Amino acid sequence: MKGETVAQFATGMARTTVTRTATGFRWIRRPGTDVRADPQHQPGPVPADFTQRASAASSDHFTFAVPETWHNEAYTWNAPGPRSAAQSLLDGTPHDPDASARIARTYGRHLRTFHGVGIAAGTAYPAPRYPTRLADWIRTAAGTRAAPAFHSILRDGLGTQRWSKLTAYAHEATSRSGHLTVVIGWATLGSLITVDAPQATRPVAGAALLCGPEGALAAPEVDLGCVLGELHEIAAAHTARDLPGRLVTTWRDALLNGYGTPLDTARTARTAVVRIAAHAHDFAAYVGFHSELHTYVGMLADLLDDEGTQTLARET
């Protein structure tokens, strides 16, 4: 039914509503209760440069979808489905595992194309938000809900040396060093939307990444590290639930194969650690305290000890 609400979920950072339309689905995101007064999170126009590069990097198989509107304190996107790749991977039961791997490869290939589009003269972009949030929190311990308490837990659990290393990783991710390009800024699988499974005849054809508001100027590793960090978290969730790990491994390998080389793999791995730490901060700050936050201390300690290389492990 047109206009039917099929999903709703919210944190203190964002509220999302998904409705069915005559041609697909409409995803609407509004600022959450904890960021309504923060200008950084208020909807505004996506730069024309970002919209143009999104169009140039899209194809019949994959779309970098920018918001159709940004009025009434909300961004609105048209999307081909009601569920994200993150939801399917977390469930551990994608409708078609082979199609899931094809989507990963297609995502990697198109992300590489997006990063290769030239930057229009005169276009200004900020630093990427997620490493900036982490760097600010590391420095100040400030934030909503459980952010201050988790700061103490993580700092004490990691110890001085690892804490310093995490700080350096966050600053590297926000710096304008290396090969700079326009990045998605939060290339999360929670925004990678695929065709509604029962209606899908060509699953890859309907893939779309909801993007635009987080566009930034940074090294391309900021985007790839974001996805790899998220996949590492999903793999950990599968391990905790005794689910097989091959689905995530296959997805990661397909993503990397699609993106190709060259890329600073060491920097990508370090940025994946930043993404995981930023997500832990976001949960504490915008959802609240949960006992699972303690598991992030051990996870991050292990990752910092091997400089994030676990996030890039390939099947042999």
N, C-alpha and C positions, 0 to 999 in steps of 0.2 A: 504494500500500500504506500503510495506516494506520501512523503512526510512522516512516515512511521519511524519512531526512535528505536534503533536496534541495539545501541550500546551507549553507556555513560560511565565515565570514570573521572576521578578528580584527586588531586593532591593540593597542597598549599601553593604549588607553583602554577598549575594549570588545570583547567576543567575542560574535558573533551566530551562532545556529544556527536554521535554518528546517526544520521537519519537516512532512510531509503528515499531515492528520487526516481523519477521515471526512467532515467538513463544510467543510474548507478547509485552512488552513495555520496553524501555530503558530510565532511568532517569539519567540525567547528571547535576551535580552541580559544578559550578566554583565560585571562590571568586568574590565578588562584587567590585565595584569601590572604596568603602571606606576602604577595607581591603586587597587590593592587595599587599601592601607592608608589611603587618603584618605576620611574620613567623607563628604565631599561626593558621592562616587560610589557609596556603598553603597546597595543597594536599600532602600527604605522605603515606607510607604503614601503614595499620592497624596492630597492634601487632598480632603475631601468636596466642598468648593466647586468644585474643578477638575472633579471627576467630574460634578457636577450641571450645570455650564456646558457641558461637553463633550456631555452628553446633550441639553441644550436647543438647542445649535447644530447638532446632527446632523440628518440627514433620510434619506429612503429612497435618496437619491443619493450621500450622503457621510457618513462616520462619523468623529468624533474618538474614536479607540479608546484607552481607558485600559487599563493592565495588568489582566489577569484575576487574576494573583497576583504576589507579590513575594518569595516564599520561596526558601530555599536559594541566597542570594546572586544571585538572578536576577529579572528582570522577564519576564513572559510575556504576550504578546498573541495574540488570535485575529485572523487577517487573511485577506482573500479571495484572495491570490496569493503566489507565491514571489519576485517581483521588485519592485523599487521603480521609481518614475518616473525617478529619477536614473540607474539602470542603463539603462533604455530610451532616455533622451535621450543618454547618453554613447555608446551603441551607434550612435546616429543612424538607427536603423531601428525605430521603434515599430510595433506590429502594425497600428495604424490611426491615421494622422496626424490625421484629423478627430476621432476619439475622444480622442486625446491633448489636442487643443485644448479639447475640451469638459470634460475633467477639469481642465485649468488654470483655465478659467472657473468651474467648480463649486467648485474649491478656493478661489479668490479670494472668491467670494460667501459661502461658509461661513466663511472666516476673518474676514471682515467681521462676520458674525453673532456669531461667538465673541467678538470684541473688544467687541461691544455688550452682552453679558450683564452685568448688575450684579454687583458684588462683595459677597459675603456679609459682614456685620459680624463682626469678630473673627477673620477669616481672615488669617494672616500668610504672605507670600510673600517669597522672597529677590530680590535683583537678578538679572538674567539672567546665566547662566554664561559664555556665549561671549565677550561683551565684557569681563566681569570677568577671565577667563583672560588675554585679550590685554592689558588694562590692567596686571595684575600682572606679566606677563612683560616688558612695555615698561619697567616701573619697576625690576625686579630682575635681568632676564636669566637667571633661574633656571629649571631644568626638567630633564627627563630626555632621554636620547639626544642629539639634535643641537640641542636648544633653545638652549643658550648660544651655540653657534657660529653658528647662524642669526641670533640677535639681533645679533651683530656685523656679519654680512653685510648684513642688512637696514638696520640703522642707518647703516652707512657708505655703502651704495648709495643710500639715500634722501636723505641729507644732513640737516643740522640743521633747516631750515625744514619740510621734509616730515615728518620724524620728529615734530616738535612738533605738526604738524597731525594726524597719525595718533593721537598721544596725546590730543589734544583730542576727536577723534571717538570714541575708546574711552570716555573719561569721559562724554561726552554720552550714549552708549548705555547706560551703567550708571546714569545719574542719574535721579532721580524728578521730572523736569521735563516740562512739556507735559501732554497728556491721558494720564492713567495708566489702565491696565486690566490685567487678567490676560492674559498672553501665553503662547503655546506654549513660547517660550524657545529652541527650536532647531527651527525650522519647516523642516527639511531635506527635500529631495525623496528622500533616502535612507530616509525613514520614511513616504513616501507610497506606499501599496501599492494596486495595482489588481487586478482580476479576472484570474486565469490566462488568458492570451489564447486558447488553443484551446477553452476552455470558455465564453468570453464571448459572451453574446448582447446584453447591454446594458452596455457597458464602464464607463459612468459610475456605474452603480448599485452597483458593488462597491468604489469607491474608499474607502480608509480611511487616516487619518493616525495612526501610532503615536505617542502623546504621553502626557504626564502627569508623568514624573519631572523634567522641566526647567521646569515651570511657574514663572512669575515675575511680579513686578509691574513694569511698565515701560510706555513709550510703545508704541503698536501698531506703529510703524515698525520696532521691533526684529524683529518677525516678517516683515513684508513685505520689509524690507531683507535679511533672512537668505536668503529665496528668491531675490531678485533678484541678490544677490551670487553665489549658487551657479550661477544661470543664466549669469552673466557668465563664470564659470570654465569651464562646459561649452562655451560658445561659443568660448572661447579654445582649448579642447581640440579642437573641431571644426576650427578654422582650422589648427591644427598638423597635423591629419590630412587636410587638403584636403577636408573634408566640407562640404556646403552649410550656410549659417548660418540658413536660413529656418525650420527646425524650432524652434530655440530662440527666434528672434524672435517667431514665431507663438505659442509657449507663453507668453512674457513678456507679449505684448499681451493675450492671452486672460485671463491672471491679473489684470492691471491692470484690464481691462474688468469682470471679475467682482467685484473688490474695490470699484471705484468711487471716488468722491470724497465729501467732501473728505479730504485727507491732506496732511501736511507733506512734499511731494515732495523738498525739499532735504534734510531730515533723513533721509528714507528712503534717498536716494542716499548720504549720508555713512555711514549704518549698513550699507549694502551693502559699502562699503569695509572697514568693521570686520569684517564676516563673512568677507571674502576674506582679510584679514590673520590673523584668528583661525584659519581653516582652514590657512593656511600654517604658522602656529605649531604647530597640532595635528599636522600631518604631521611636522614636524621633531621634536616632542617625543614622539610616540607611534608613529611608524613609523621615522623616522631620516632621515639625510641622503640627498638625491637631487639630481642635477644640475638637475632641473626646478624646484627651489626658487629657483634663480637667475632663472628667468623671472618669478617673483612680484615680484622687485625692480622690474623694468621695468613690469610690469602695475600695481603699486601706485603707482609714481611717476606714471604717466600718469593714474591715477584721482584721486590726490591733487591733481594740477595742475588737473583740471577738476571737483573736488569731487564726484566719483562720478557725474556726469551721464550717462556712457556706459551705466551700468547701467539707466537709465530710458529709453534711446532707443527711440522708437516708430517703426513703419513709416509711411511717408508715401505 
